[in-house]
């Protein structure tokens, strides 16, 4: 009993001090009454905590904590299954699990926002180093190469400049008023339903088939063979500078004009035809010869305008019924067969 006396005396003395200070020992509440309580070691509160009229509370049993003011944490904080309302992070934060922002996301006020519906706004440049894929691949931009693919319609309202080769595997429809192409290659069929205007030179390396009812060409050059299986209507002048072969019936509804060649024959000279109609103007009566013909079926008409006769003899190159003297305004018609000119008609005018 002597060993416990000092402890009993201390308790009595503490009660006397509290009573003298006006505290009711039975109802003393250290959180609401003035003063500071210090505790060393583990403190157990079985009824929860409530400070400053509920601005900081710890619920009994569940441990739910409410901070009405600002919670400042200078060290690392691990949060598991937390829900934040109007939370603001001023520094760097690392989230290792799923973050559910049910009301949307706003970074730096409006620099990057995601609405509750999923609409995303980026105020600056977007750098996607891994490529882009939208709606399960219907629109993609490949990583590294930058190749773009769209499964739907690509609408371009402005100018499109293509500096490299362009390959189109399907149908291309141009519905605008103008399409300018510097260099173009079409591996398949090029179908044009409207008018095509070509202002420069056009080179076609293969066969060109025109299946429409009309083809209007202002100036055209064909370096190879021009094959026409249907009717050809020429409303203006047509000039053929080289050989032209017609395998079917050719109908000329207008005048057929033969190219004229001027010639001044000389005695014992050679007349070499370059056109089917030769206008001769001899300076005297002459007896020239005619060079051998080359192509079977070539037609030649000799016409004399001078008052001097041009006499052609029956020879190796010219097969005549007899020697023909072509006087002024007379004509001699010939046709080529096996390199020989054969007489078809003589007119004495």
Buried (B, 14 or more C-beta within 10 A) or exposed (E): EEEEEEEEEEEEEEEEEEEEEEBEEEEEEEEEEEEEEEEEEEEEEEEEEBEEEEEBBBEEEEEEEEEEEEEEEEEEEEEEEEEEEEEEEEEEEEEEEEEEEEEEEBEEEEEBBBEEEEEEEEEEEEEEEEEEBEEEEEBBBEEEEEEEEEEEEEEEEEEEEEEEEEEEEEEEEEEEEEEEEEEEEEEEEEEEEEEEEEEEEEEEEEEEEEEEEEEEEEEEEEEEEEEEEEEEEEEEEEEEEEEEEEEEEEEEEEEEEEEEBEBEBBEEBEBEBEBBBBBBBBEEBBBBBBEBBEEEEBEBBBBBEBEBBBBBEEBEBBEBEEEBBBBBEBBBBBBBBEEBBBBEEBEEE
